[in-house]
Amino acid sequence: MEYFIYLALFYIIIVTIAGFTFMGVDKQRARKNGWRISERTLLLLALIGGGIGSFLGMRYFHHKTKHTRFVILLPLTAIIDIVLVIKLLSYLGNILGS
């Protein structure tokens, strides 16, 4: 079970980094009128565990801040991910503390 928790935390870290990076890349491409990352992809990345990075990327890069779906869904997914990380760390602490 301990292995699963480490794997889940690693997954969240990777998807969080990806969410932040994708928001930055899409913002840069928007400025240069380049090929864009679809809104569906950005939202999906947040929904599969990248909410923290996507939300931080939205705020840091000032990207998608006028799109209602992003303004509502990204903070919500970030909160869910934070709660999940806290639960995983708490459970891991209980396992290691036993």
WOZILIN-V332249 format. One record per pair of residues at least 24 apart in sequence whose C-alpha atoms are under 6 Angstrom apart, sorted by the first residue. I is the first residue (numbers start at 1). J is the second residue. Records with the same first field share a line. If there is no record, write none. Layout:
I = J ; J
//
This chain:
12 = 49
15 = 50
16 = 50 ; 52 ; 53
17 = 53
19 = 50 ; 53 ; 54
20 = 53 ; 54 ; 57
23 = 57
27 = 63
51 = 77 ; 78
52 = 78
//
